[in-house]
Amino acid sequence: MIDMSFEFIFISILIVLLSFLLLYRVFKGPNIIDRVVAADSIDVMIGLVMVLFGCYEGRSLYIDLGLIITLLGFIGTVLISRYLEGKI
Amino acid sequence: MIARIIIDIFLIIGLFFIFAGVVGMLRMPDTFCRLQSSTNIVTMGGLPILIAAAIYGFYIGNIAIGIKSIIIGVFIILTNPAASHAMTTAAYKIGTPMFNKSSYPKNREGN
């Protein structure tokens, strides 16, 4: 049994800070596709933070939440793209 | 002890690629270049962190963490190219302005 709490918390905090940097692209982006791309990246990064928190707690419940967040981000991205393309 | 070193190496690889992708998202001159950096974040940044979580889960004896991390990795491999292709097609069809040094045809009836 190894104790890796420090690594998981450290990597999680750095990923959250990097996703706050991506919020700049969501609010300012000159085109609508830029906002969609930044929001999709933030979705995947929050899913990764959920996985790391599940490893920190030692429970697999939070990894299910990460899977659900990633799935909903994919569905929303494809839906917005099809809407902008005019197919829906 | 060797498992901890392997997990740390995978976590640092993932964090480096996420950092490179975020810098590319903030500094690239064009929408299509930013789409390429987004793929860099999701694929090369997400998969090493999920591999590290799977190794950790199998090492401490919690099988559910390992299996579910591998399932999320397979899901990301399957769905991220589809989402990136949909976003790129939408950006090309609504007439997004390109970088002026690009050599791709800029009219919408090109192909």
N, CA and C atoms of all chains as a GROMACS GRO file, in nm:
protein
  597
    1MET      N    1   0.086  -0.120   0.000
    1MET     CA    2   0.000   0.000   0.000
    1MET      C    3   0.089   0.124   0.000
    2ILE      N    4   0.066   0.212  -0.094
    2ILE     CA    5   0.144   0.334  -0.102
    2ILE      C    6   0.054   0.454  -0.077
    3ASP      N    7   0.114   0.562  -0.028
    3ASP     CA    8   0.038   0.683   0.004
    3ASP      C    9   0.072   0.788  -0.101
    4MET      N   10  -0.022   0.817  -0.190
    4MET     CA   11   0.005   0.912  -0.298
    4MET      C   12  -0.091   1.029  -0.295
    5SER      N   13  -0.130   1.075  -0.175
    5SER     CA   14  -0.225   1.185  -0.165
    5SER      C   15  -0.168   1.314  -0.221
    6PHE      N   16  -0.039   1.336  -0.197
    6PHE     CA   17   0.022   1.464  -0.239
    6PHE      C   18   0.019   1.480  -0.391
    7GLU      N   19   0.056   1.373  -0.463
    7GLU     CA   20   0.059   1.383  -0.610
    7GLU      C   21  -0.080   1.410  -0.666
    8PHE      N   22  -0.182   1.337  -0.614
    8PHE     CA   23  -0.315   1.353  -0.672
    8PHE      C   24  -0.369   1.493  -0.646
    9ILE      N   25  -0.349   1.546  -0.523
    9ILE     CA   26  -0.401   1.680  -0.493
    9ILE      C   27  -0.326   1.786  -0.575
   10PHE      N   28  -0.194   1.770  -0.587
   10PHE     CA   29  -0.111   1.867  -0.661
   10PHE      C   30  -0.151   1.873  -0.807
   11ILE      N   31  -0.162   1.755  -0.873
   11ILE     CA   32  -0.199   1.751  -1.015
   11ILE      C   33  -0.341   1.804  -1.034
   12SER      N   34  -0.431   1.774  -0.939
   12SER     CA   35  -0.569   1.823  -0.953
   12SER      C   36  -0.576   1.974  -0.947
   13ILE      N   37  -0.501   2.033  -0.851
   13ILE     CA   38  -0.504   2.180  -0.839
   13ILE      C   39  -0.446   2.245  -0.963
   14LEU      N   40  -0.338   2.186  -1.019
   14LEU     CA   41  -0.279   2.246  -1.140
   14LEU      C   42  -0.374   2.235  -1.259
   15ILE      N   43  -0.446   2.122  -1.271
   15ILE     CA   44  -0.540   2.109  -1.384
   15ILE      C   45  -0.655   2.208  -1.370
   16VAL      N   46  -0.703   2.232  -1.246
   16VAL     CA   47  -0.811   2.328  -1.227
   16VAL      C   48  -0.764   2.469  -1.261
   17LEU      N   49  -0.637   2.504  -1.224
   17LEU     CA   50  -0.585   2.637  -1.259
   17LEU      C   51  -0.573   2.652  -1.411
   18LEU      N   52  -0.531   2.546  -1.481
   18LEU     CA   53  -0.521   2.555  -1.627
   18LEU      C   54  -0.659   2.568  -1.692
   19SER      N   55  -0.762   2.504  -1.633
   19SER     CA   56  -0.896   2.520  -1.691
   19SER      C   57  -0.951   2.659  -1.663
   20PHE      N   58  -0.908   2.724  -1.553
   20PHE     CA   59  -0.945   2.865  -1.534
   20PHE      C   60  -0.880   2.954  -1.640
   21LEU      N   61  -0.757   2.917  -1.682
   21LEU     CA   62  -0.696   2.993  -1.791
   21LEU      C   63  -0.775   2.976  -1.921
   22LEU      N   64  -0.835   2.857  -1.942
   22LEU     CA   65  -0.913   2.837  -2.064
   22LEU      C   66  -1.043   2.917  -2.064
   23LEU      N   67  -1.092   2.957  -1.945
   23LEU     CA   68  -1.213   3.038  -1.941
   23LEU      C   69  -1.195   3.171  -2.014
   24TYR      N   70  -1.070   3.219  -2.025
   24TYR     CA   71  -1.043   3.340  -2.103
   24TYR      C   72  -1.086   3.320  -2.247
   25ARG      N   73  -1.057   3.201  -2.303
   25ARG     CA   74  -1.094   3.174  -2.442
   25ARG      C   75  -1.245   3.159  -2.456
   26VAL      N   76  -1.313   3.108  -2.351
   26VAL     CA   77  -1.459   3.096  -2.358
   26VAL      C   78  -1.523   3.234  -2.363
   27PHE      N   79  -1.474   3.330  -2.281
   27PHE     CA   80  -1.541   3.459  -2.274
   27PHE      C   81  -1.503   3.551  -2.388
   28LYS      N   82  -1.379   3.543  -2.439
   28LYS     CA   83  -1.332   3.641  -2.534
   28LYS      C   84  -1.334   3.593  -2.678
   29GLY      N   85  -1.325   3.458  -2.699
   29GLY     CA   86  -1.305   3.402  -2.830
   29GLY      C   87  -1.377   3.470  -2.944
   30PRO      N   88  -1.307   3.508  -3.052
   30PRO     CA   89  -1.372   3.590  -3.156
   30PRO      C   90  -1.477   3.515  -3.234
   31ASN      N   91  -1.477   3.384  -3.230
   31ASN     CA   92  -1.572   3.306  -3.308
   31ASN      C   93  -1.648   3.214  -3.214
   32ILE      N   94  -1.761   3.159  -3.262
   32ILE     CA   95  -1.839   3.072  -3.173
   32ILE      C   96  -1.774   2.934  -3.159
   33ILE      N   97  -1.700   2.892  -3.262
   33ILE     CA   98  -1.633   2.761  -3.255
   33ILE      C   99  -1.525   2.762  -3.147
   34ASP      N  100  -1.460   2.878  -3.127
   34ASP     CA  101  -1.358   2.886  -3.022
   34ASP      C  102  -1.420   2.860  -2.884
   35ARG      N  103  -1.538   2.916  -2.863
   35ARG     CA  104  -1.605   2.894  -2.733
   35ARG      C  105  -1.640   2.747  -2.716
   36VAL      N  106  -1.690   2.683  -2.825
   36VAL     CA  107  -1.728   2.542  -2.815
   36VAL      C  108  -1.606   2.455  -2.786
   37VAL      N  109  -1.493   2.484  -2.853
   37VAL     CA  110  -1.371   2.404  -2.833
   37VAL      C  111  -1.321   2.419  -2.690
   38ALA      N  112  -1.320   2.542  -2.638
   38ALA     CA  113  -1.271   2.564  -2.502
   38ALA      C  114  -1.362   2.496  -2.400
   39ALA      N  115  -1.494   2.499  -2.425
   39ALA     CA  116  -1.586   2.435  -2.330
   39ALA      C  117  -1.569   2.284  -2.331
   40ASP      N  118  -1.544   2.226  -2.450
   40ASP     CA  119  -1.520   2.082  -2.458
   40ASP      C  120  -1.393   2.042  -2.383
   41SER      N  121  -1.287   2.122  -2.399
   41SER     CA  122  -1.163   2.093  -2.328
   41SER      C  123  -1.181   2.102  -2.177
   42ILE      N  124  -1.260   2.202  -2.131
   42ILE     CA  125  -1.285   2.215  -1.988
   42ILE      C  126  -1.363   2.094  -1.936
   43ASP      N  127  -1.457   2.043  -2.017
   43ASP     CA  128  -1.531   1.923  -1.977
   43ASP      C  129  -1.438   1.805  -1.952
   44VAL      N  130  -1.349   1.781  -2.048
   44VAL     CA  131  -1.260   1.666  -2.034
   44VAL      C  132  -1.167   1.684  -1.914
   45MET      N  133  -1.119   1.810  -1.891
   45MET     CA  134  -1.028   1.832  -1.780
   45MET      C  135  -1.097   1.813  -1.646
   46ILE      N  136  -1.225   1.852  -1.635
   46ILE     CA  137  -1.297   1.830  -1.510
   46ILE      C  138  -1.323   1.680  -1.489
   47GLY      N  139  -1.342   1.605  -1.599
   47GLY     CA  140  -1.352   1.460  -1.586
   47GLY      C  141  -1.225   1.398  -1.532
   48LEU      N  142  -1.110   1.449  -1.578
   48LEU     CA  143  -0.982   1.399  -1.526
   48LEU      C  144  -0.965   1.432  -1.378
   49VAL      N  145  -1.010   1.551  -1.336
   49VAL     CA  146  -1.003   1.586  -1.194
   49VAL      C  147  -1.091   1.494  -1.111
   50MET      N  148  -1.207   1.455  -1.167
   50MET     CA  149  -1.294   1.359  -1.097
   50MET      C  150  -1.224   1.224  -1.081
   51VAL      N  151  -1.153   1.179  -1.186
   51VAL     CA  152  -1.082   1.051  -1.176
   51VAL      C  153  -0.974   1.058  -1.069
   52LEU      N  154  -0.898   1.170  -1.067
   52LEU     CA  155  -0.792   1.182  -0.966
   52LEU      C  156  -0.848   1.191  -0.825
   53PHE      N  157  -0.965   1.255  -0.810
   53PHE     CA  158  -1.025   1.262  -0.677
   53PHE      C  159  -1.076   1.125  -0.632
   54GLY      N  160  -1.125   1.045  -0.729
   54GLY     CA  161  -1.163   0.909  -0.696
   54GLY      C  162  -1.045   0.826  -0.650
   55CYS      N  163  -0.927   0.846  -0.713
   55CYS     CA  164  -0.806   0.776  -0.668
   55CYS      C  165  -0.764   0.824  -0.530
   56TYR      N  166  -0.783   0.953  -0.502
   56TYR     CA  167  -0.745   1.007  -0.370
   56TYR      C  168  -0.833   0.950  -0.260
   57GLU      N  169  -0.963   0.940  -0.288
   57GLU     CA  170  -1.054   0.888  -0.187
   57GLU      C  171  -1.048   0.736  -0.176
   58GLY      N  172  -1.003   0.669  -0.284
   58GLY     CA  173  -1.004   0.525  -0.283
   58GLY      C  174  -1.139   0.464  -0.314
   59ARG      N  175  -1.230   0.544  -0.369
   59ARG     CA  176  -1.363   0.493  -0.405
   59ARG      C  177  -1.384   0.510  -0.555
   60SER      N  178  -1.461   0.419  -0.614
   60SER     CA  179  -1.481   0.424  -0.759
   60SER      C  180  -1.608   0.497  -0.798
   61LEU      N  181  -1.676   0.560  -0.700
   61LEU     CA  182  -1.799   0.633  -0.732
   61LEU      C  183  -1.770   0.757  -0.816
   62TYR      N  184  -1.659   0.828  -0.784
   62TYR     CA  185  -1.630   0.954  -0.852
   62TYR      C  186  -1.583   0.930  -0.995
   63ILE      N  187  -1.531   0.810  -1.023
   63ILE     CA  188  -1.488   0.780  -1.160
   63ILE      C  189  -1.611   0.763  -1.250
   64ASP      N  190  -1.721   0.710  -1.194
   64ASP     CA  191  -1.846   0.708  -1.270
   64ASP      C  192  -1.892   0.849  -1.303
   65LEU      N  193  -1.876   0.942  -1.206
   65LEU     CA  194  -1.915   1.081  -1.233
   65LEU      C  195  -1.830   1.142  -1.343
   66GLY      N  196  -1.700   1.107  -1.348
   66GLY     CA  197  -1.613   1.156  -1.455
   66GLY      C  198  -1.657   1.104  -1.590
   67LEU      N  199  -1.697   0.977  -1.596
   67LEU     CA  200  -1.746   0.919  -1.722
   67LEU      C  201  -1.872   0.989  -1.769
   68ILE      N  202  -1.963   1.020  -1.675
   68ILE     CA  203  -2.088   1.087  -1.712
   68ILE      C  204  -2.061   1.228  -1.763
   69ILE      N  205  -1.967   1.302  -1.698
   69ILE     CA  206  -1.936   1.438  -1.741
   69ILE      C  207  -1.876   1.437  -1.881
   70THR      N  208  -1.784   1.342  -1.908
   70THR     CA  209  -1.722   1.334  -2.041
   70THR      C  210  -1.825   1.300  -2.148
   71LEU      N  211  -1.918   1.208  -2.116
   71LEU     CA  212  -2.023   1.169  -2.211
   71LEU      C  213  -2.114   1.287  -2.245
   72LEU      N  214  -2.156   1.362  -2.142
   72LEU     CA  215  -2.245   1.476  -2.168
   72LEU      C  216  -2.173   1.586  -2.246
   73GLY      N  217  -2.042   1.604  -2.221
   73GLY     CA  218  -1.967   1.704  -2.297
   73GLY      C  219  -1.957   1.668  -2.444
   74PHE      N  220  -1.937   1.538  -2.473
   74PHE     CA  221  -1.931   1.492  -2.613
   74PHE      C  222  -2.065   1.514  -2.683
   75ILE      N  223  -2.175   1.478  -2.614
   75ILE     CA  224  -2.307   1.493  -2.677
   75ILE      C  225  -2.337   1.641  -2.704
   76GLY      N  226  -2.306   1.728  -2.610
   76GLY     CA  227  -2.332   1.870  -2.630
   76GLY      C  228  -2.249   1.929  -2.743
   77THR      N  229  -2.122   1.886  -2.752
   77THR     CA  230  -2.036   1.938  -2.859
   77THR      C  231  -2.086   1.898  -2.997
   78VAL      N  232  -2.121   1.771  -3.013
   78VAL     CA  233  -2.171   1.725  -3.143
   78VAL      C  234  -2.302   1.793  -3.178
   79LEU      N  235  -2.388   1.814  -3.077
   79LEU     CA  236  -2.519   1.877  -3.102
   79LEU      C  237  -2.502   2.021  -3.147
   80ILE      N  238  -2.414   2.098  -3.080
   80ILE     CA  239  -2.394   2.237  -3.118
   80ILE      C  240  -2.331   2.246  -3.257
   81SER      N  241  -2.240   2.153  -3.288
   81SER     CA  242  -2.175   2.155  -3.420
   81SER      C  243  -2.276   2.125  -3.531
   82ARG      N  244  -2.364   2.026  -3.509
   82ARG     CA  245  -2.464   1.994  -3.612
   82ARG      C  246  -2.562   2.110  -3.628
   83TYR      N  247  -2.593   2.179  -3.518
   83TYR     CA  248  -2.685   2.293  -3.527
   83TYR      C  249  -2.623   2.407  -3.608
   84LEU      N  250  -2.496   2.435  -3.585
   84LEU     CA  251  -2.431   2.543  -3.660
   84LEU      C  252  -2.415   2.507  -3.806
   85GLU      N  253  -2.402   2.377  -3.834
   85GLU     CA  254  -2.385   2.333  -3.972
   85GLU      C  255  -2.517   2.341  -4.049
   86GLY      N  256  -2.630   2.343  -3.979
   86GLY     CA  257  -2.760   2.355  -4.044
   86GLY      C  258  -2.827   2.223  -4.072
   87LYS      N  259  -2.780   2.115  -4.010
   87LYS     CA  260  -2.837   1.983  -4.038
   87LYS      C  261  -2.949   1.947  -3.941
   88ILE      N  262  -2.982   2.032  -3.845
   88ILE     CA  263  -3.076   1.990  -3.740
   88ILE      C  264  -3.190   2.090  -3.730
   89MET      N  265   0.770   0.075  -0.439
   89MET     CA  266   0.837   0.203  -0.469
   89MET      C  267   0.850   0.225  -0.619
   90ILE      N  268   0.873   0.117  -0.695
   90ILE     CA  269   0.888   0.133  -0.840
   90ILE      C  270   0.755   0.170  -0.904
   91ALA      N  271   0.644   0.122  -0.846
   91ALA     CA  272   0.513   0.156  -0.900
   91ALA      C  273   0.485   0.304  -0.882
   92ARG      N  274   0.530   0.361  -0.768
   92ARG     CA  275   0.508   0.503  -0.744
   92ARG      C  276   0.585   0.588  -0.845
   93ILE      N  277   0.707   0.546  -0.880
   93ILE     CA  278   0.785   0.621  -0.979
   93ILE      C  279   0.718   0.616  -1.116
   94ILE      N  280   0.667   0.497  -1.153
   94ILE     CA  281   0.600   0.485  -1.284
   94ILE      C  282   0.475   0.572  -1.290
   95ILE      N  283   0.395   0.572  -1.180
   95ILE     CA  284   0.273   0.653  -1.177
   95ILE      C  285   0.308   0.802  -1.186
   96ASP      N  286   0.415   0.844  -1.116
   96ASP     CA  287   0.454   0.985  -1.121
   96ASP      C  288   0.498   1.026  -1.260
   97ILE      N  289   0.570   0.935  -1.330
   97ILE     CA  290   0.614   0.970  -1.466
   97ILE      C  291   0.493   0.988  -1.558
   98PHE      N  292   0.393   0.899  -1.547
   98PHE     CA  293   0.274   0.914  -1.632
   98PHE      C  294   0.198   1.042  -1.601
   99LEU      N  295   0.187   1.076  -1.470
   99LEU     CA  296   0.114   1.198  -1.433
   99LEU      C  297   0.185   1.321  -1.486
  100ILE      N  298   0.319   1.322  -1.482
  100ILE     CA  299   0.392   1.441  -1.528
  100ILE      C  300   0.384   1.453  -1.680
  101ILE      N  301   0.386   1.339  -1.752
  101ILE     CA  302   0.367   1.346  -1.897
  101ILE      C  303   0.230   1.406  -1.931
  102GLY      N  304   0.127   1.361  -1.863
  102GLY     CA  305  -0.007   1.415  -1.888
  102GLY      C  306  -0.017   1.562  -1.856
  103LEU      N  307   0.043   1.603  -1.743
  103LEU     CA  308   0.036   1.744  -1.705
  103LEU      C  309   0.112   1.831  -1.804
  104PHE      N  310   0.226   1.783  -1.854
  104PHE     CA  311   0.302   1.861  -1.953
  104PHE      C  312   0.221   1.881  -2.081
  105PHE      N  313   0.153   1.774  -2.128
  105PHE     CA  314   0.079   1.791  -2.252
  105PHE      C  315  -0.044   1.878  -2.233
  106ILE      N  316  -0.106   1.873  -2.112
  106ILE     CA  317  -0.219   1.963  -2.088
  106ILE      C  318  -0.171   2.108  -2.086
  107PHE      N  319  -0.055   2.132  -2.025
  107PHE     CA  320   0.000   2.269  -2.022
  107PHE      C  321   0.031   2.318  -2.164
  108ALA      N  322   0.092   2.232  -2.246
  108ALA     CA  323   0.124   2.272  -2.384
  108ALA      C  324  -0.002   2.300  -2.463
  109GLY      N  325  -0.108   2.221  -2.442
  109GLY     CA  326  -0.233   2.245  -2.512
  109GLY      C  327  -0.299   2.374  -2.471
  110VAL      N  328  -0.293   2.408  -2.340
  110VAL     CA  329  -0.355   2.533  -2.294
  110VAL      C  330  -0.279   2.654  -2.350
  111VAL      N  331  -0.145   2.645  -2.353
  111VAL     CA  332  -0.066   2.755  -2.412
  111VAL      C  333  -0.099   2.771  -2.560
  112GLY      N  334  -0.117   2.657  -2.631
  112GLY     CA  335  -0.155   2.665  -2.771
  112GLY      C  336  -0.293   2.723  -2.790
  113MET      N  337  -0.389   2.688  -2.702
  113MET     CA  338  -0.524   2.744  -2.711
  113MET      C  339  -0.521   2.895  -2.690
  114LEU      N  340  -0.432   2.945  -2.606
  114LEU     CA  341  -0.432   3.089  -2.579
  114LEU      C  342  -0.353   3.167  -2.683
  115ARG      N  343  -0.257   3.108  -2.753
  115ARG     CA  344  -0.167   3.186  -2.835
  115ARG      C  345  -0.169   3.156  -2.984
  116MET      N  346  -0.244   3.053  -3.029
  116MET     CA  347  -0.248   3.023  -3.172
  116MET      C  348  -0.326   3.131  -3.248
  117PRO      N  349  -0.290   3.158  -3.374
  117PRO     CA  350  -0.349   3.274  -3.443
  117PRO      C  351  -0.483   3.246  -3.510
  118ASP      N  352  -0.532   3.121  -3.508
  118ASP     CA  353  -0.641   3.086  -3.597
  118ASP      C  354  -0.734   2.989  -3.527
  119THR      N  355  -0.858   2.977  -3.575
  119THR     CA  356  -0.952   2.883  -3.514
  119THR      C  357  -0.909   2.739  -3.536
  120PHE      N  358  -0.859   2.707  -3.655
  120PHE     CA  359  -0.823   2.568  -3.686
  120PHE      C  360  -0.698   2.524  -3.611
  121CYS      N  361  -0.604   2.616  -3.591
  121CYS     CA  362  -0.487   2.583  -3.509
  121CYS      C  363  -0.528   2.558  -3.365
  122ARG      N  364  -0.627   2.634  -3.317
  122ARG     CA  365  -0.675   2.611  -3.180
  122ARG      C  366  -0.747   2.478  -3.167
  123LEU      N  367  -0.816   2.434  -3.276
  123LEU     CA  368  -0.877   2.301  -3.274
  123LEU      C  369  -0.771   2.192  -3.260
  124GLN      N  370  -0.659   2.210  -3.327
  124GLN     CA  371  -0.550   2.112  -3.316
  124GLN      C  372  -0.496   2.107  -3.173
  125SER      N  373  -0.484   2.222  -3.107
  125SER     CA  374  -0.437   2.222  -2.969
  125SER      C  375  -0.537   2.158  -2.874
  126SER      N  376  -0.667   2.172  -2.905
  126SER     CA  377  -0.769   2.107  -2.822
  126SER      C  378  -0.756   1.955  -2.829
  127THR      N  379  -0.729   1.902  -2.948
  127THR     CA  380  -0.707   1.757  -2.960
  127THR      C  381  -0.584   1.714  -2.882
  128ASN      N  382  -0.482   1.800  -2.879
  128ASN     CA  383  -0.362   1.773  -2.800
  128ASN      C  384  -0.396   1.760  -2.652
  129ILE      N  385  -0.480   1.851  -2.601
  129ILE     CA  386  -0.520   1.842  -2.460
  129ILE      C  387  -0.589   1.709  -2.433
  130VAL      N  388  -0.691   1.676  -2.514
  130VAL     CA  389  -0.778   1.564  -2.478
  130VAL      C  390  -0.705   1.431  -2.492
  131THR      N  391  -0.636   1.410  -2.607
  131THR     CA  392  -0.578   1.278  -2.630
  131THR      C  393  -0.448   1.259  -2.553
  132MET      N  394  -0.349   1.343  -2.581
  132MET     CA  395  -0.218   1.320  -2.519
  132MET      C  396  -0.213   1.360  -2.374
  133GLY      N  397  -0.306   1.447  -2.328
  133GLY     CA  398  -0.306   1.484  -2.187
  133GLY      C  399  -0.393   1.393  -2.104
  134GLY      N  400  -0.504   1.345  -2.163
  134GLY     CA  401  -0.596   1.266  -2.084
  134GLY      C  402  -0.555   1.122  -2.068
  135LEU      N  403  -0.500   1.064  -2.175
  135LEU     CA  404  -0.470   0.920  -2.169
  135LEU      C  405  -0.360   0.883  -2.070
  136PRO      N  406  -0.245   0.956  -2.058
  136PRO     CA  407  -0.148   0.915  -1.956
  136PRO      C  408  -0.200   0.926  -1.813
  137ILE      N  409  -0.285   1.027  -1.786
  137ILE     CA  410  -0.340   1.038  -1.650
  137ILE      C  411  -0.434   0.920  -1.622
  138LEU      N  412  -0.512   0.878  -1.724
  138LEU     CA  413  -0.601   0.763  -1.702
  138LEU      C  414  -0.520   0.634  -1.686
  139ILE      N  415  -0.408   0.622  -1.760
  139ILE     CA  416  -0.323   0.503  -1.744
  139ILE      C  417  -0.263   0.499  -1.604
  140ALA      N  418  -0.222   0.617  -1.553
  140ALA     CA  419  -0.168   0.624  -1.418
  140ALA      C  420  -0.273   0.585  -1.314
  141ALA      N  421  -0.398   0.631  -1.334
  141ALA     CA  422  -0.505   0.595  -1.241
  141ALA      C  423  -0.532   0.445  -1.246
  142ALA      N  424  -0.524   0.385  -1.367
  142ALA     CA  425  -0.548   0.241  -1.379
  142ALA      C  426  -0.438   0.161  -1.309
  143ILE      N  427  -0.311   0.206  -1.325
  143ILE     CA  428  -0.200   0.136  -1.259
  143ILE      C  429  -0.214   0.146  -1.106
  144TYR      N  430  -0.252   0.267  -1.059
  144TYR     CA  431  -0.271   0.285  -0.915
  144TYR      C  432  -0.382   0.196  -0.862
  145GLY      N  433  -0.494   0.189  -0.936
  145GLY     CA  434  -0.606   0.108  -0.891
  145GLY      C  435  -0.573  -0.040  -0.886
  146PHE      N  436  -0.500  -0.090  -0.990
  146PHE     CA  437  -0.463  -0.231  -0.986
  146PHE      C  438  -0.359  -0.259  -0.880
  147TYR      N  439  -0.273  -0.158  -0.849
  147TYR     CA  440  -0.165  -0.183  -0.753
  147TYR      C  441  -0.217  -0.188  -0.611
  148ILE      N  442  -0.314  -0.101  -0.575
  148ILE     CA  443  -0.362  -0.104  -0.438
  148ILE      C  444  -0.469  -0.209  -0.417
  149GLY      N  445  -0.508  -0.282  -0.523
  149GLY     CA  446  -0.603  -0.390  -0.505
  149GLY      C  447  -0.747  -0.352  -0.524
  150ASN      N  448  -0.773  -0.226  -0.568
  150ASN     CA  449  -0.911  -0.184  -0.595
  150ASN      C  450  -0.936  -0.200  -0.744
  151ILE      N  451  -1.003  -0.310  -0.783
  151ILE     CA  452  -1.014  -0.344  -0.924
  151ILE      C  453  -1.107  -0.247  -0.997
  152ALA      N  454  -1.208  -0.193  -0.926
  152ALA     CA  455  -1.309  -0.110  -0.992
  152ALA      C  456  -1.247   0.017  -1.047
  153ILE      N  457  -1.149   0.076  -0.973
  153ILE     CA  458  -1.084   0.198  -1.022
  153ILE      C  459  -1.010   0.171  -1.153
  154GLY      N  460  -0.936   0.059  -1.160
  154GLY     CA  461  -0.861   0.027  -1.280
  154GLY      C  462  -0.949   0.003  -1.401
  155ILE      N  463  -1.054  -0.080  -1.382
  155ILE     CA  464  -1.142  -0.115  -1.495
  155ILE      C  465  -1.215   0.009  -1.546
  156LYS      N  466  -1.263   0.094  -1.454
  156LYS     CA  467  -1.340   0.211  -1.499
  156LYS      C  468  -1.249   0.313  -1.564
  157SER      N  469  -1.124   0.326  -1.519
  157SER     CA  470  -1.031   0.418  -1.586
  157SER      C  471  -1.002   0.372  -1.728
  158ILE      N  472  -0.985   0.240  -1.747
  158ILE     CA  473  -0.960   0.189  -1.883
  158ILE      C  474  -1.083   0.211  -1.970
  159ILE      N  475  -1.204   0.199  -1.912
  159ILE     CA  476  -1.326   0.222  -1.991
  159ILE      C  477  -1.334   0.369  -2.034
  160ILE      N  478  -1.297   0.463  -1.944
  160ILE     CA  479  -1.299   0.605  -1.983
  160ILE      C  480  -1.196   0.632  -2.092
  161GLY      N  481  -1.079   0.564  -2.085
  161GLY     CA  482  -0.977   0.583  -2.189
  161GLY      C  483  -1.024   0.536  -2.326
  162VAL      N  484  -1.086   0.419  -2.332
  162VAL     CA  485  -1.138   0.367  -2.458
  162VAL      C  486  -1.248   0.459  -2.512
  163PHE      N  487  -1.331   0.510  -2.423
  163PHE     CA  488  -1.438   0.602  -2.464
  163PHE      C  489  -1.381   0.730  -2.523
  164ILE      N  490  -1.274   0.783  -2.461
  164ILE     CA  491  -1.212   0.905  -2.514
  164ILE      C  492  -1.149   0.879  -2.649
  165ILE      N  493  -1.083   0.763  -2.665
  165ILE     CA  494  -1.022   0.731  -2.795
  165ILE      C  495  -1.130   0.722  -2.903
  166LEU      N  496  -1.248   0.665  -2.868
  166LEU     CA  497  -1.351   0.648  -2.970
  166LEU      C  498  -1.421   0.778  -3.005
  167THR      N  499  -1.447   0.866  -2.907
  167THR     CA  500  -1.536   0.979  -2.933
  167THR      C  501  -1.466   1.109  -2.965
  168ASN      N  502  -1.338   1.126  -2.927
  168ASN     CA  503  -1.276   1.257  -2.949
  168ASN      C  504  -1.254   1.288  -3.097
  169PRO      N  505  -1.214   1.193  -3.184
  169PRO     CA  506  -1.203   1.227  -3.326
  169PRO      C  507  -1.337   1.265  -3.390
  170ALA      N  508  -1.446   1.200  -3.346
  170ALA     CA  509  -1.576   1.235  -3.400
  170ALA      C  510  -1.615   1.378  -3.364
  171ALA      N  511  -1.592   1.417  -3.238
  171ALA     CA  512  -1.626   1.553  -3.195
  171ALA      C  513  -1.539   1.656  -3.266
  172SER      N  514  -1.409   1.626  -3.281
  172SER     CA  515  -1.320   1.722  -3.348
  172SER      C  516  -1.356   1.737  -3.495
  173HIS      N  517  -1.393   1.626  -3.561
  173HIS     CA  518  -1.433   1.634  -3.701
  173HIS      C  519  -1.561   1.716  -3.717
  174ALA      N  520  -1.658   1.696  -3.626
  174ALA     CA  521  -1.783   1.772  -3.634
  174ALA      C  522  -1.757   1.921  -3.616
  175MET      N  523  -1.670   1.956  -3.519
  175MET     CA  524  -1.642   2.098  -3.496
  175MET      C  525  -1.567   2.160  -3.613
  176THR      N  526  -1.472   2.085  -3.673
  176THR     CA  527  -1.396   2.141  -3.785
  176THR      C  528  -1.484   2.161  -3.908
  177THR      N  529  -1.575   2.064  -3.934
  177THR     CA  530  -1.665   2.079  -4.048
  177THR      C  531  -1.759   2.198  -4.029
  178ALA      N  532  -1.809   2.216  -3.907
  178ALA     CA  533  -1.896   2.331  -3.881
  178ALA      C  534  -1.820   2.462  -3.898
  179ALA      N  535  -1.695   2.466  -3.851
  179ALA     CA  536  -1.616   2.590  -3.862
  179ALA      C  537  -1.585   2.621  -4.008
  180TYR      N  538  -1.567   2.517  -4.091
  180TYR     CA  539  -1.535   2.543  -4.231
  180TYR      C  540  -1.660   2.584  -4.308
  181LYS      N  541  -1.777   2.531  -4.270
  181LYS     CA  542  -1.898   2.561  -4.346
  181LYS      C  543  -1.961   2.693  -4.310
  182ILE      N  544  -1.938   2.745  -4.189
  182ILE     CA  545  -1.996   2.875  -4.157
  182ILE      C  546  -1.901   2.987  -4.195
  183GLY      N  547  -1.791   2.956  -4.265
  183GLY     CA  548  -1.706   3.060  -4.319
  183GLY      C  549  -1.618   3.128  -4.216
  184THR      N  550  -1.550   3.051  -4.133
  184THR     CA  551  -1.458   3.109  -4.037
  184THR      C  552  -1.336   3.167  -4.109
  185PRO      N  553  -1.293   3.288  -4.078
  185PRO     CA  554  -1.176   3.344  -4.144
  185PRO      C  555  -1.049   3.270  -4.108
  186MET      N  556  -0.968   3.238  -4.212
  186MET     CA  557  -0.844   3.163  -4.189
  186MET      C  558  -0.727   3.258  -4.168
  187PHE      N  559  -0.616   3.199  -4.122
  187PHE     CA  560  -0.490   3.272  -4.111
  187PHE      C  561  -0.442   3.306  -4.252
  188ASN      N  562  -0.390   3.427  -4.272
  188ASN     CA  563  -0.366   3.471  -4.410
  188ASN      C  564  -0.246   3.405  -4.475
  189LYS      N  565  -0.167   3.326  -4.400
  189LYS     CA  566  -0.059   3.251  -4.463
  189LYS      C  567  -0.099   3.109  -4.495
  190SER      N  568  -0.227   3.072  -4.471
  190SER     CA  569  -0.271   2.936  -4.498
  190SER      C  570  -0.284   2.911  -4.647
  191SER      N  571  -0.250   2.788  -4.691
  191SER     CA  572  -0.253   2.757  -4.834
  191SER      C  573  -0.375   2.675  -4.871
  192TYR      N  574  -0.467   2.655  -4.776
  192TYR     CA  575  -0.587   2.576  -4.806
  192TYR      C  576  -0.687   2.664  -4.881
  193PRO      N  577  -0.768   2.607  -4.974
  193PRO     CA  578  -0.865   2.691  -5.047
  193PRO      C  579  -0.968   2.751  -4.952
  194LYS      N  580  -0.988   2.882  -4.965
  194LYS     CA  581  -1.071   2.953  -4.868
  194LYS      C  582  -1.217   2.963  -4.908
  195ASN      N  583  -1.253   2.926  -5.034
  195ASN     CA  584  -1.394   2.932  -5.070
  195ASN      C  585  -1.466   2.808  -5.020
  196ARG      N  586  -1.596   2.823  -4.997
  196ARG     CA  587  -1.669   2.714  -4.936
  196ARG      C  588  -1.703   2.605  -5.037
  197GLU      N  589  -1.694   2.631  -5.167
  197GLU     CA  590  -1.725   2.528  -5.267
  197GLU      C  591  -1.599   2.455  -5.312
  198GLY      N  592  -1.490   2.465  -5.238
  198GLY     CA  593  -1.366   2.401  -5.276
  198GLY      C  594  -1.376   2.250  -5.282
  199ASN      N  595  -1.437   2.190  -5.182
  199ASN     CA  596  -1.460   2.046  -5.188
  199ASN      C  597  -1.584   2.014  -5.107
   0.00000   0.00000   0.00000
